[in-house]
Amino acid sequence: MPYDSVEWPARSLLGAVPSEARRELLGLGVPTRFEAGKVLIGEGARDRHLLVLLSGFAKVTARVENGEESLLAVRVGGDSVGEMAALDGSPRSATVTACGPLSARVVQPAALHALLAKRPEVHLALTGILAERLRWANRRRLDFKGYPAKVRLARLLVELATLYGRPVEGGMVLGCRLTQPELAALTGAAETTVHKGLRDLRRDGLLETGYGSTVIRDLHRLRDIGDLPPEE
């Protein structure tokens, strides 16, 4: 597949860098395919490679003190995973698992560092992505304390649509497939609460859910429910 012609999500690494730098990035590393359930990166591991996701969908999880697994984020084609270890050599802070067939390029740290020195625009894009992920984590913590579950769910759906959504007739389809337990984990709510919240949003015509897809039919009203400012 000619990945250099794909329209990547604007806020992903491949979507944020200029076309010439993107071609160089796509030429780095070894192309690799992962099946559903395959671990791309293991929490605590000392390896240092970066993965640039080309297609598919992965989830990022970590263990909390009591041993339970917590879902931290999702990543789709165009995103990168493993940046922090690649940059500073620290142990992996989370596990990344393929949620279906997934393809990626595995980039070793030396090749990445050489590209960052040659292409400062890639360095700036990667730094911006890391900053955005820190803001995402901070927003999740603040949302847990400041908003009820339905509002948190609306805010999450708006954010996923902004990051990964693509326009379709009559709405916007999310670019990643999340189960109700995964939505519950990302919103810090009980699964039954998320089930009721989705049911209410469907009833009110704000979204449609089907097997493997979620279509937002009224992003403006969803932003209102999520106590978010109007889209710029």
C-alpha angles and dihedrals in degrees: 000000000000096000092178088073097050118113101235124199107277094235096048122096093253091046094049101052125078117262097255093050089045091057090053091048091049089052094057126095134358123312110237136178125212127195125221111291095020115138112233095181129012124216111250095016118138098216115117110202124128122223122212108201114223102177138354134040133277135187127221116218139170137187119249125212095275092053096254118137116241124200108227106174148331128243130199139184110310093033126108127220131194097037099138096055090043091054104039106016094237122146116274111276096202145014121252116203130185112242093198137343106333135180126201144158115244109217121192118222096248092056091045093050091049091052093047090052091049097040112039089177088066089049091052092047092050092047090050092051092051090050091050091051090052089051089049091054092047092049091051091054093047092046091054090058101035109040139048119246098263091054091047090051092051091048091050093049091050091050093048090048091050093048102038110006125119125200119254131172107295098004148350128292119215113243093221132056115229128181121222092255089053092049088049091052093049093048096041091236136125115268091240090055092052090047090055092044093053090046091053092048091050092048091052092050096246097121145003124216127199139158105313097347143083121193120194109214100182114027092170094059091042089056089052091053090048092053089240126147118254115279113268 
